[in-house]
Amino acid sequence: MAPQSAWFRAPTVSVMATTTSLSATAMARILFITVITLFLSLGSFSAQKQPVIGLITKTETNPFFVKMREGAQAAANSKGAKLLTGAGKADGDNAGQVTAIENMIAAGANAILITPNDSKAIVPAIRKARNKGVLVIALDSPTNPTDAVDALFATDNYKAGVLIGQYAKAALGGRTPKVVTLDLFPGHPVGAQRHNGFMIGLGLEAPGAGSNTLGTAPAIACAADSYGDQAKGQTAMENCLQKVPDVNLVYAINEPAAAGAFNALKRADKEKNVIIVSVDGGCQGVADVGAGRIAATSQQYPLKMAAMGVEAAVEYVRTGKKPSGYTDTGVTVIAAKPMAGVKSADVKTGMELCWGKR
């Protein structure tokens, strides 16, 4: 019996030892897998952290930038991003935009979208942000130099000017142009590109798309700065009427300036003999086209600019992929009366695509 019991016990001990050894190995494997899983989970969580995106516009009140902010907020909500906003106090307020950049960096912004008020003066602040690893995208207006930012999402402002110039030339119907231009302010690339593009479309010689200098020609009898403001546009038009009482064509940098020009012409009882063209495509501007106050406008799309900018910023935060170069966000001529040889859309279409209050 003893040998049998010994034989019986020995395997029992051996089996227990083997079982203990396997349990230790399994436990080690389980621990290893748990640690790796936790590490990967933390990495995934880090990669999926909420992106913080800043948007800095030229002003807070201009309907164009109000719509841009709305577009950015909608895109941020859909992408799970946090949106910070800031703006200059008025067109040309560079100091306010510099402060906004500094505040957004301090608040942890991963990317900043900006419509520069001063294309040159803003560059040092942008450089500081990029040196800290912040992606910077320009919207609507390029910086000078253009590669001061990582990317640009904007209307081709030169093309917008060319298209509206072509429409104006056709609308004149062979009459010799006597032109008043109500521009933005000196040195701003958007103002220069629209102005010079308009000249080319009208058939005049002008600087190329890369120039920030306003072109001149004998056909342009008066050029004045409106700062894109209706009241300033009206005053500028009144002053130009003293020089050019027989004006037959007005180009305005935007629709508020165009509305100011119309008011000045109406007060002088000259509104029926003057063609007014503009750039922007806001709802009020399109309504003015429908009412005959403006003949046509080149419509741009701020909501699209902002949405594309936010999407690119979120992708950068989550994948490290940087946008680069220039992306054209489109432009369409909106006119109540179509002109042969000039592609345009009607007022109904313009109202469907416009920005601002309808």
C-alpha positions as YAML, in Angstrom:
chain: A
units: angstrom
residues:
- id: 1
  name: MET
  ca: [0.00, 0.00, 0.00]
- id: 2
  name: ALA
  ca: [2.85, 2.40, 0.87]
- id: 3
  name: PRO
  ca: [4.46, 2.31, -2.59]
- id: 4
  name: GLN
  ca: [1.05, 2.83, -4.15]
- id: 5
  name: SER
  ca: [0.33, 5.83, -1.88]
- id: 6
  name: ALA
  ca: [3.75, 7.30, -2.60]
- id: 7
  name: TRP
  ca: [3.21, 6.84, -6.31]
- id: 8
  name: PHE
  ca: [-0.17, 8.46, -6.00]
- id: 9
  name: ARG
  ca: [1.11, 11.44, -3.99]
- id: 10
  name: ALA
  ca: [4.13, 12.17, -6.18]
- id: 11
  name: PRO
  ca: [2.15, 13.02, -9.29]
- id: 12
  name: THR
  ca: [-0.15, 15.09, -7.20]
- id: 13
  name: VAL
  ca: [2.76, 17.27, -6.02]
- id: 14
  name: SER
  ca: [4.14, 17.48, -9.57]
- id: 15
  name: VAL
  ca: [0.81, 18.53, -10.98]
- id: 16
  name: MET
  ca: [0.42, 21.23, -8.33]
- id: 17
  name: ALA
  ca: [3.88, 22.62, -9.08]
- id: 18
  name: THR
  ca: [3.16, 22.75, -12.79]
- id: 19
  name: THR
  ca: [-0.17, 24.45, -12.16]
- id: 20
  name: THR
  ca: [1.50, 27.06, -9.96]
- id: 21
  name: SER
  ca: [4.13, 27.73, -12.66]
- id: 22
  name: LEU
  ca: [1.50, 28.20, -15.37]
- id: 23
  name: SER
  ca: [-0.53, 30.57, -13.21]
- id: 24
  name: ALA
  ca: [2.49, 32.82, -12.65]
- id: 25
  name: THR
  ca: [3.21, 32.95, -16.38]
- id: 26
  name: ALA
  ca: [-0.40, 33.69, -17.19]
- id: 27
  name: MET
  ca: [-0.52, 36.40, -14.57]
- id: 28
  name: ALA
  ca: [2.61, 37.99, -15.98]
- id: 29
  name: ARG
  ca: [1.11, 37.97, -19.45]
- id: 30
  name: ILE
  ca: [-2.12, 39.45, -18.19]
- id: 31
  name: LEU
  ca: [-0.22, 42.19, -16.36]
- id: 32
  name: PHE
  ca: [1.84, 42.95, -19.47]
- id: 33
  name: ILE
  ca: [-1.26, 43.14, -21.67]
- id: 34
  name: THR
  ca: [-3.00, 45.37, -19.12]
- id: 35
  name: VAL
  ca: [-0.08, 47.81, -18.99]
- id: 36
  name: ILE
  ca: [0.16, 47.99, -22.80]
- id: 37
  name: THR
  ca: [-3.59, 48.45, -23.12]
- id: 38
  name: LEU
  ca: [-3.54, 51.23, -20.54]
- id: 39
  name: PHE
  ca: [-0.61, 52.91, -22.30]
- id: 40
  name: LEU
  ca: [-2.36, 52.75, -25.67]
- id: 41
  name: SER
  ca: [-5.57, 54.03, -24.13]
- id: 42
  name: LEU
  ca: [-3.77, 57.00, -22.63]
- id: 43
  name: GLY
  ca: [-2.10, 57.67, -25.96]
- id: 44
  name: SER
  ca: [-5.43, 57.49, -27.74]
- id: 45
  name: PHE
  ca: [-6.95, 59.83, -25.16]
- id: 46
  name: SER
  ca: [-4.07, 62.27, -25.65]
- id: 47
  name: ALA
  ca: [-4.49, 62.11, -29.43]
- id: 48
  name: GLN
  ca: [-8.20, 62.78, -29.06]
- id: 49
  name: LYS
  ca: [-7.88, 65.72, -26.66]
- id: 50
  name: GLN
  ca: [-10.22, 68.60, -27.36]
- id: 51
  name: PRO
  ca: [-8.64, 70.96, -29.92]
- id: 52
  name: VAL
  ca: [-8.59, 74.61, -28.89]
- id: 53
  name: ILE
  ca: [-8.99, 76.88, -31.93]
- id: 54
  name: GLY
  ca: [-8.79, 80.68, -31.93]
- id: 55
  name: LEU
  ca: [-10.55, 82.95, -34.41]
- id: 56
  name: ILE
  ca: [-9.48, 86.60, -34.68]
- id: 57
  name: THR
  ca: [-11.47, 88.79, -37.06]
- id: 58
  name: LYS
  ca: [-10.92, 92.38, -38.16]
- id: 59
  name: THR
  ca: [-13.98, 93.59, -36.23]
- id: 60
  name: GLU
  ca: [-16.85, 92.04, -34.27]
- id: 61
  name: THR
  ca: [-19.67, 94.01, -35.90]
- id: 62
  name: ASN
  ca: [-19.17, 93.75, -39.67]
- id: 63
  name: PRO
  ca: [-21.76, 91.20, -40.94]
- id: 64
  name: PHE
  ca: [-19.04, 89.48, -42.97]
- id: 65
  name: PHE
  ca: [-17.09, 88.65, -39.83]
- id: 66
  name: VAL
  ca: [-20.22, 87.87, -37.83]
- id: 67
  name: LYS
  ca: [-21.01, 85.18, -40.41]
- id: 68
  name: MET
  ca: [-17.41, 83.98, -40.33]
- id: 69
  name: ARG
  ca: [-17.65, 83.57, -36.56]
- id: 70
  name: GLU
  ca: [-20.92, 81.65, -36.94]
- id: 71
  name: GLY
  ca: [-19.33, 79.34, -39.49]
- id: 72
  name: ALA
  ca: [-16.32, 78.74, -37.26]
- id: 73
  name: GLN
  ca: [-18.51, 77.99, -34.24]
- id: 74
  name: ALA
  ca: [-20.67, 75.53, -36.19]
- id: 75
  name: ALA
  ca: [-17.59, 73.72, -37.50]
- id: 76
  name: ALA
  ca: [-16.00, 73.67, -34.04]
- id: 77
  name: ASN
  ca: [-19.17, 72.19, -32.52]
- id: 78
  name: SER
  ca: [-19.35, 69.47, -35.17]
- id: 79
  name: LYS
  ca: [-15.68, 68.57, -34.67]
- id: 80
  name: GLY
  ca: [-15.71, 68.63, -30.86]
- id: 81
  name: ALA
  ca: [-13.36, 71.61, -30.69]
- id: 82
  name: LYS
  ca: [-13.36, 74.61, -28.36]
- id: 83
  name: LEU
  ca: [-13.50, 77.98, -30.14]
- id: 84
  name: LEU
  ca: [-11.93, 81.16, -28.72]
- id: 85
  name: THR
  ca: [-12.81, 84.44, -30.44]
- id: 86
  name: GLY
  ca: [-11.29, 87.90, -30.59]
- id: 87
  name: ALA
  ca: [-11.24, 90.91, -32.91]
- id: 88
  name: GLY
  ca: [-9.83, 94.34, -33.55]
- id: 89
  name: LYS
  ca: [-11.92, 97.34, -32.53]
- id: 90
  name: ALA
  ca: [-12.13, 98.54, -36.14]
- id: 91
  name: ASP
  ca: [-10.60, 97.94, -39.56]
- id: 92
  name: GLY
  ca: [-6.88, 98.65, -39.27]
- id: 93
  name: ASP
  ca: [-6.61, 97.89, -35.52]
- id: 94
  name: ASN
  ca: [-3.44, 95.81, -35.43]
- id: 95
  name: ALA
  ca: [-2.74, 96.27, -31.70]
- id: 96
  name: GLY
  ca: [-6.08, 94.70, -30.78]
- id: 97
  name: GLN
  ca: [-5.29, 91.64, -32.90]
- id: 98
  name: VAL
  ca: [-1.80, 91.30, -31.39]
- id: 99
  name: THR
  ca: [-3.35, 91.28, -27.91]
- id: 100
  name: ALA
  ca: [-5.87, 88.65, -29.04]
- id: 101
  name: ILE
  ca: [-3.06, 86.40, -30.31]
- id: 102
  name: GLU
  ca: [-1.20, 86.70, -27.00]
- id: 103
  name: ASN
  ca: [-4.35, 85.94, -25.01]
- id: 104
  name: MET
  ca: [-5.12, 82.88, -27.12]
- id: 105
  name: ILE
  ca: [-1.60, 81.49, -26.74]
- id: 106
  name: ALA
  ca: [-1.94, 81.93, -22.95]
- id: 107
  name: ALA
  ca: [-5.31, 80.14, -23.08]
- id: 108
  name: GLY
  ca: [-3.73, 77.10, -24.73]
- id: 109
  name: ALA
  ca: [-4.83, 77.55, -28.34]
- id: 110
  name: ASN
  ca: [-3.46, 74.84, -30.64]
- id: 111
  name: ALA
  ca: [-4.31, 76.85, -33.76]
- id: 112
  name: ILE
  ca: [-5.30, 80.43, -34.59]
- id: 113
  name: LEU
  ca: [-7.32, 81.62, -37.58]
- id: 114
  name: ILE
  ca: [-6.92, 85.33, -38.35]
- id: 115
  name: THR
  ca: [-8.14, 87.95, -40.82]
- id: 116
  name: PRO
  ca: [-5.22, 90.41, -40.59]
- id: 117
  name: ASN
  ca: [-5.99, 94.10, -40.15]
- id: 118
  name: ASP
  ca: [-2.41, 95.01, -41.06]
- id: 119
  name: SER
  ca: [-0.76, 92.43, -43.29]
- id: 120
  name: LYS
  ca: [2.79, 93.46, -42.31]
- id: 121
  name: ALA
  ca: [2.50, 94.66, -38.71]
- id: 122
  name: ILE
  ca: [0.82, 91.44, -37.54]
- id: 123
  name: VAL
  ca: [3.67, 89.22, -38.77]
- id: 124
  name: PRO
  ca: [5.92, 89.40, -35.64]
- id: 125
  name: ALA
  ca: [3.02, 88.31, -33.41]
- id: 126
  name: ILE
  ca: [2.20, 85.46, -35.79]
- id: 127
  name: ARG
  ca: [5.86, 84.41, -35.82]
- id: 128
  name: LYS
  ca: [5.88, 84.20, -32.01]
- id: 129
  name: ALA
  ca: [2.78, 82.01, -32.07]
- id: 130
  name: ARG
  ca: [4.24, 79.63, -34.67]
- id: 131
  name: ASN
  ca: [7.50, 79.40, -32.74]
- id: 132
  name: LYS
  ca: [5.44, 78.09, -29.82]
- id: 133
  name: GLY
  ca: [3.98, 75.35, -32.01]
- id: 134
  name: VAL
  ca: [0.68, 77.10, -32.76]
- id: 135
  name: LEU
  ca: [-0.71, 76.57, -36.26]
- id: 136
  name: VAL
  ca: [-1.71, 79.92, -37.84]
- id: 137
  name: ILE
  ca: [-4.09, 80.15, -40.79]
- id: 138
  name: ALA
  ca: [-5.05, 83.43, -42.49]
- id: 139
  name: LEU
  ca: [-8.67, 83.83, -43.60]
- id: 140
  name: ASP
  ca: [-9.94, 86.32, -46.20]
- id: 141
  name: SER
  ca: [-6.81, 88.51, -46.18]
- id: 142
  name: PRO
  ca: [-3.21, 87.37, -46.80]
- id: 143
  name: THR
  ca: [-0.26, 88.43, -44.69]
- id: 144
  name: ASN
  ca: [2.76, 90.18, -46.18]
- id: 145
  name: PRO
  ca: [4.72, 88.05, -46.84]
- id: 146
  name: THR
  ca: [2.11, 85.40, -47.55]
- id: 147
  name: ASP
  ca: [4.25, 82.61, -46.06]
- id: 148
  name: ALA
  ca: [4.18, 84.26, -42.63]
- id: 149
  name: VAL
  ca: [1.26, 81.88, -41.93]
- id: 150
  name: ASP
  ca: [0.97, 78.15, -42.48]
- id: 151
  name: ALA
  ca: [-1.95, 78.47, -44.92]
- id: 152
  name: LEU
  ca: [-4.50, 80.88, -46.42]
- id: 153
  name: PHE
  ca: [-8.21, 80.21, -47.03]
- id: 154
  name: ALA
  ca: [-9.67, 83.16, -48.93]
- id: 155
  name: THR
  ca: [-11.49, 84.61, -51.88]
- id: 156
  name: ASP
  ca: [-9.30, 85.27, -54.89]
- id: 157
  name: ASN
  ca: [-9.78, 89.03, -54.48]
- id: 158
  name: TYR
  ca: [-7.98, 89.85, -57.71]
- id: 159
  name: LYS
  ca: [-10.35, 87.54, -59.59]
- id: 160
  name: ALA
  ca: [-13.33, 89.09, -57.78]
- id: 161
  name: GLY
  ca: [-12.18, 92.49, -59.04]
- id: 162
  name: VAL
  ca: [-11.61, 91.23, -62.58]
- id: 163
  name: LEU
  ca: [-15.09, 89.70, -62.75]
- id: 164
  name: ILE
  ca: [-16.86, 92.82, -61.49]
- id: 165
  name: GLY
  ca: [-14.73, 94.95, -63.83]
- id: 166
  name: GLN
  ca: [-15.81, 92.82, -66.77]
- id: 167
  name: TYR
  ca: [-19.44, 93.25, -65.77]
- id: 168
  name: ALA
  ca: [-18.97, 97.04, -65.48]
- id: 169
  name: LYS
  ca: [-17.37, 97.21, -68.92]
- id: 170
  name: ALA
  ca: [-20.28, 95.32, -70.46]
- id: 171
  name: ALA
  ca: [-22.82, 97.45, -68.58]
- id: 172
  name: LEU
  ca: [-21.25, 100.67, -69.92]
- id: 173
  name: GLY
  ca: [-22.12, 99.47, -73.40]
- id: 174
  name: GLY
  ca: [-19.29, 101.21, -75.21]
- id: 175
  name: ARG
  ca: [-19.41, 104.49, -73.28]
- id: 176
  name: THR
  ca: [-16.05, 105.96, -72.24]
- id: 177
  name: PRO
  ca: [-15.61, 105.19, -68.53]
- id: 178
  name: LYS
  ca: [-15.37, 108.08, -66.06]
- id: 179
  name: VAL
  ca: [-14.66, 106.23, -62.87]
- id: 180
  name: VAL
  ca: [-14.71, 106.87, -59.14]
- id: 181
  name: THR
  ca: [-13.11, 104.17, -56.97]
- id: 182
  name: LEU
  ca: [-13.96, 103.97, -53.28]
- id: 183
  name: ASP
  ca: [-11.11, 101.87, -51.94]
- id: 184
  name: LEU
  ca: [-10.25, 100.38, -48.53]
- id: 185
  name: PHE
  ca: [-7.15, 102.10, -47.14]
- id: 186
  name: PRO
  ca: [-3.52, 102.38, -48.32]
- id: 187
  name: GLY
  ca: [-1.35, 99.29, -48.34]
- id: 188
  name: HIS
  ca: [-3.98, 96.65, -47.60]
- id: 189
  name: PRO
  ca: [-3.63, 93.67, -49.98]
- id: 190
  name: VAL
  ca: [-7.37, 92.98, -50.25]
- id: 191
  name: GLY
  ca: [-8.07, 96.59, -51.25]
- id: 192
  name: ALA
  ca: [-5.23, 96.59, -53.78]
- id: 193
  name: GLN
  ca: [-6.15, 93.23, -55.30]
- id: 194
  name: ARG
  ca: [-9.82, 94.11, -55.78]
- id: 195
  name: HIS
  ca: [-9.00, 97.57, -57.17]
- id: 196
  name: ASN
  ca: [-6.34, 96.32, -59.58]
- id: 197
  name: GLY
  ca: [-8.44, 93.35, -60.66]
- id: 198
  name: PHE
  ca: [-11.33, 95.72, -61.39]
- id: 199
  name: MET
  ca: [-9.05, 97.81, -63.59]
- id: 200
  name: ILE
  ca: [-7.97, 94.75, -65.57]
- id: 201
  name: GLY
  ca: [-11.58, 93.63, -66.02]
- id: 202
  name: LEU
  ca: [-12.49, 97.12, -67.24]
- id: 203
  name: GLY
  ca: [-9.70, 96.91, -69.81]
- id: 204
  name: LEU
  ca: [-7.20, 99.21, -68.09]
- id: 205
  name: GLU
  ca: [-3.55, 98.54, -67.30]
- id: 206
  name: ALA
  ca: [-2.90, 97.74, -63.64]
- id: 207
  name: PRO
  ca: [-0.36, 96.07, -61.32]
- id: 208
  name: GLY
  ca: [-0.47, 92.30, -61.00]
- id: 209
  name: ALA
  ca: [-2.15, 90.26, -58.27]
- id: 210
  name: GLY
  ca: [0.91, 90.32, -56.04]
- id: 211
  name: SER
  ca: [1.09, 94.13, -55.75]
- id: 212
  name: ASN
  ca: [-0.24, 96.12, -52.79]
- id: 213
  name: THR
  ca: [-0.08, 99.36, -54.78]
- id: 214
  name: LEU
  ca: [-3.28, 100.76, -56.28]
- id: 215
  name: GLY
  ca: [-3.17, 101.15, -60.03]
- id: 216
  name: THR
  ca: [-3.96, 104.50, -61.66]
- id: 217
  name: ALA
  ca: [-5.26, 105.42, -65.11]
- id: 218
  name: PRO
  ca: [-6.78, 108.49, -66.80]
- id: 219
  name: ALA
  ca: [-10.18, 106.74, -66.73]
- id: 220
  name: ILE
  ca: [-10.07, 106.78, -62.91]
- id: 221
  name: ALA
  ca: [-10.95, 110.40, -62.32]
- id: 222
  name: CYS
  ca: [-11.17, 110.18, -58.54]
- id: 223
  name: ALA
  ca: [-9.94, 107.57, -56.02]
- id: 224
  name: ALA
  ca: [-10.71, 107.83, -52.32]
- id: 225
  name: ASP
  ca: [-10.45, 105.66, -49.20]
- id: 226
  name: SER
  ca: [-13.73, 104.52, -47.65]
- id: 227
  name: TYR
  ca: [-12.41, 102.05, -45.03]
- id: 228
  name: GLY
  ca: [-15.32, 99.86, -46.11]
- id: 229
  name: ASP
  ca: [-17.69, 102.13, -44.18]
- id: 230
  name: GLN
  ca: [-21.01, 103.49, -45.47]
- id: 231
  name: ALA
  ca: [-20.71, 106.95, -43.93]
- id: 232
  name: LYS
  ca: [-17.10, 107.35, -45.07]
- id: 233
  name: GLY
  ca: [-18.07, 106.03, -48.49]
- id: 234
  name: GLN
  ca: [-20.81, 108.66, -48.79]
- id: 235
  name: THR
  ca: [-18.45, 111.47, -47.79]
- id: 236
  name: ALA
  ca: [-15.80, 110.23, -50.23]
- id: 237
  name: MET
  ca: [-18.37, 110.08, -53.04]
- id: 238
  name: GLU
  ca: [-19.61, 113.58, -52.27]
- id: 239
  name: ASN
  ca: [-16.04, 114.86, -52.48]
- id: 240
  name: CYS
  ca: [-15.41, 113.03, -55.75]
- id: 241
  name: LEU
  ca: [-18.57, 114.47, -57.28]
- id: 242
  name: GLN
  ca: [-17.00, 117.90, -56.91]
- id: 243
  name: LYS
  ca: [-14.17, 116.69, -59.15]
- id: 244
  name: VAL
  ca: [-16.14, 114.41, -61.47]
- id: 245
  name: PRO
  ca: [-19.72, 115.65, -61.81]
- id: 246
  name: ASP
  ca: [-20.18, 113.54, -64.95]
- id: 247
  name: VAL
  ca: [-19.07, 110.24, -63.37]
- id: 248
  name: ASN
  ca: [-20.72, 107.21, -64.99]
- id: 249
  name: LEU
  ca: [-19.15, 104.30, -63.07]
- id: 250
  name: VAL
  ca: [-18.39, 103.74, -59.38]
- id: 251
  name: TYR
  ca: [-16.36, 100.82, -58.06]
- id: 252
  name: ALA
  ca: [-16.64, 100.27, -54.30]
- id: 253
  name: ILE
  ca: [-14.46, 98.01, -52.16]
- id: 254
  name: ASN
  ca: [-17.57, 96.59, -50.47]
- id: 255
  name: GLU
  ca: [-21.32, 97.03, -50.34]
- id: 256
  name: PRO
  ca: [-21.51, 99.42, -47.37]
- id: 257
  name: ALA
  ca: [-19.22, 101.80, -49.29]
- id: 258
  name: ALA
  ca: [-21.37, 101.24, -52.38]
- id: 259
  name: ALA
  ca: [-24.50, 102.12, -50.38]
- id: 260
  name: GLY
  ca: [-22.79, 105.33, -49.26]
- id: 261
  name: ALA
  ca: [-21.99, 106.15, -52.88]
- id: 262
  name: PHE
  ca: [-25.61, 105.60, -53.90]
- id: 263
  name: ASN
  ca: [-26.84, 107.92, -51.13]
- id: 264
  name: ALA
  ca: [-24.45, 110.66, -52.27]
- id: 265
  name: LEU
  ca: [-25.52, 110.26, -55.91]
- id: 266
  name: LYS
  ca: [-29.19, 110.30, -54.98]
- id: 267
  name: ARG
  ca: [-28.76, 113.51, -52.99]
- id: 268
  name: ALA
  ca: [-27.16, 115.01, -56.11]
- id: 269
  name: ASP
  ca: [-29.95, 113.57, -58.31]
- id: 270
  name: LYS
  ca: [-27.41, 111.56, -60.32]
- id: 271
  name: GLU
  ca: [-28.15, 107.98, -59.23]
- id: 272
  name: LYS
  ca: [-29.98, 107.00, -62.45]
- id: 273
  name: ASN
  ca: [-27.01, 107.73, -64.71]
- id: 274
  name: VAL
  ca: [-24.26, 105.99, -62.73]
- id: 275
  name: ILE
  ca: [-23.42, 102.26, -62.60]
- id: 276
  name: ILE
  ca: [-22.24, 101.08, -59.16]
- id: 277
  name: VAL
  ca: [-20.39, 97.78, -58.78]
- id: 278
  name: SER
  ca: [-18.90, 96.20, -55.68]
- id: 279
  name: VAL
  ca: [-17.48, 93.11, -53.99]
- id: 280
  name: ASP
  ca: [-18.76, 91.11, -50.98]
- id: 281
  name: GLY
  ca: [-22.16, 89.45, -51.43]
- id: 282
  name: GLY
  ca: [-23.73, 90.22, -48.07]
- id: 283
  name: CYS
  ca: [-27.52, 89.91, -47.84]
- id: 284
  name: GLN
  ca: [-28.04, 93.67, -47.66]
- id: 285
  name: GLY
  ca: [-25.75, 94.15, -50.64]
- id: 286
  name: VAL
  ca: [-27.59, 91.54, -52.67]
- id: 287
  name: ALA
  ca: [-30.88, 93.21, -51.69]
- id: 288
  name: ASP
  ca: [-29.42, 96.49, -52.98]
- id: 289
  name: VAL
  ca: [-28.66, 94.74, -56.27]
- id: 290
  name: GLY
  ca: [-32.28, 93.59, -56.44]
- id: 291
  name: ALA
  ca: [-33.50, 97.12, -55.69]
- id: 292
  name: GLY
  ca: [-31.30, 98.65, -58.40]
- id: 293
  name: ARG
  ca: [-29.06, 100.60, -56.04]
- id: 294
  name: ILE
  ca: [-26.04, 98.46, -57.02]
- id: 295
  name: ALA
  ca: [-25.76, 96.98, -60.51]
- id: 296
  name: ALA
  ca: [-23.74, 93.92, -59.51]
- id: 297
  name: THR
  ca: [-21.46, 92.52, -56.82]
- id: 298
  name: SER
  ca: [-18.85, 89.76, -56.63]
- id: 299
  name: GLN
  ca: [-20.05, 87.44, -53.87]
- id: 300
  name: GLN
  ca: [-17.59, 85.75, -51.53]
- id: 301
  name: TYR
  ca: [-18.21, 83.12, -48.85]
- id: 302
  name: PRO
  ca: [-16.96, 83.82, -45.29]
- id: 303
  name: LEU
  ca: [-18.78, 80.86, -43.73]
- id: 304
  name: LYS
  ca: [-16.93, 78.50, -46.06]
- id: 305
  name: MET
  ca: [-13.58, 80.12, -45.25]
- id: 306
  name: ALA
  ca: [-14.13, 79.69, -41.53]
- id: 307
  name: ALA
  ca: [-15.43, 76.13, -41.74]
- id: 308
  name: MET
  ca: [-12.50, 75.01, -43.89]
- id: 309
  name: GLY
  ca: [-10.06, 76.74, -41.54]
- id: 310
  name: VAL
  ca: [-11.48, 75.05, -38.45]
- id: 311
  name: GLU
  ca: [-11.51, 71.63, -40.12]
- id: 312
  name: ALA
  ca: [-7.85, 72.02, -41.14]
- id: 313
  name: ALA
  ca: [-6.92, 73.15, -37.62]
- id: 314
  name: VAL
  ca: [-8.67, 70.20, -35.97]
- id: 315
  name: GLU
  ca: [-6.97, 67.76, -38.33]
- id: 316
  name: TYR
  ca: [-3.62, 69.29, -37.43]
- id: 317
  name: VAL
  ca: [-4.25, 68.90, -33.69]
- id: 318
  name: ARG
  ca: [-5.40, 65.29, -34.02]
- id: 319
  name: THR
  ca: [-3.06, 63.97, -36.70]
- id: 320
  name: GLY
  ca: [-0.21, 66.46, -36.98]
- id: 321
  name: LYS
  ca: [-1.00, 67.12, -40.66]
- id: 322
  name: LYS
  ca: [-0.44, 70.80, -41.49]
- id: 323
  name: PRO
  ca: [-2.35, 72.65, -44.22]
- id: 324
  name: SER
  ca: [-0.22, 74.72, -46.56]
- id: 325
  name: GLY
  ca: [-0.47, 77.18, -49.43]
- id: 326
  name: TYR
  ca: [-3.55, 78.99, -50.70]
- id: 327
  name: THR
  ca: [-7.09, 77.59, -50.97]
- id: 328
  name: ASP
  ca: [-9.55, 79.55, -53.13]
- id: 329
  name: THR
  ca: [-12.99, 79.63, -51.47]
- id: 330
  name: GLY
  ca: [-14.80, 80.88, -54.57]
- id: 331
  name: VAL
  ca: [-16.52, 83.99, -55.98]
- id: 332
  name: THR
  ca: [-19.67, 84.56, -58.07]
- id: 333
  name: VAL
  ca: [-20.99, 87.70, -59.78]
- id: 334
  name: ILE
  ca: [-24.53, 88.47, -58.59]
- id: 335
  name: ALA
  ca: [-26.50, 90.76, -60.93]
- id: 336
  name: ALA
  ca: [-30.12, 91.70, -61.48]
- id: 337
  name: LYS
  ca: [-29.46, 92.21, -65.19]
- id: 338
  name: PRO
  ca: [-27.17, 89.67, -66.89]
- id: 339
  name: MET
  ca: [-24.62, 90.90, -69.42]
- id: 340
  name: ALA
  ca: [-23.57, 89.05, -72.56]
- id: 341
  name: GLY
  ca: [-20.20, 87.38, -72.16]
- id: 342
  name: VAL
  ca: [-20.14, 87.75, -68.37]
- id: 343
  name: LYS
  ca: [-21.11, 84.76, -66.24]
- id: 344
  name: SER
  ca: [-23.37, 85.75, -63.35]
- id: 345
  name: ALA
  ca: [-26.07, 84.45, -61.00]
- id: 346
  name: ASP
  ca: [-29.38, 86.13, -60.27]
- id: 347
  name: VAL
  ca: [-30.51, 87.89, -57.11]
- id: 348
  name: LYS
  ca: [-32.48, 84.87, -55.87]
- id: 349
  name: THR
  ca: [-29.35, 82.74, -55.98]
- id: 350
  name: GLY
  ca: [-27.38, 85.51, -54.32]
- id: 351
  name: MET
  ca: [-29.90, 85.71, -51.46]
- id: 352
  name: GLU
  ca: [-29.69, 81.95, -50.92]
- id: 353
  name: LEU
  ca: [-25.90, 82.15, -50.59]
- id: 354
  name: CYS
  ca: [-25.56, 85.54, -48.87]
- id: 355
  name: TRP
  ca: [-24.37, 86.29, -45.36]
- id: 356
  name: GLY
  ca: [-25.79, 88.69, -42.79]
- id: 357
  name: LYS
  ca: [-29.43, 89.51, -42.04]
- id: 358
  name: ARG
  ca: [-31.88, 88.69, -44.82]
...
